[in-house]
Amino acid sequence: MKLVLGLAIGMAFGAVLQLGGASSYKKIMGSLLLKDLTIIKIIMMAIAVGTVGIYALDLADMAK
């Protein structure tokens, strides 16, 4: 069950990256040149959501 949940979350995150344009050559080069911050914003949002999720799991005593 955990494996299927991890797969589903990974697919959802991949879809968000694809829809956000993170696979676009122009967006990647723009991020590296600090001209287009879209990918950097996506990464920061993923870190924030992960941090909140782990904190919530820790409060519910579900994190080990």
Order of alpha helices (4+ residues) and beta strands (2+ residues): alpha-alpha-alpha
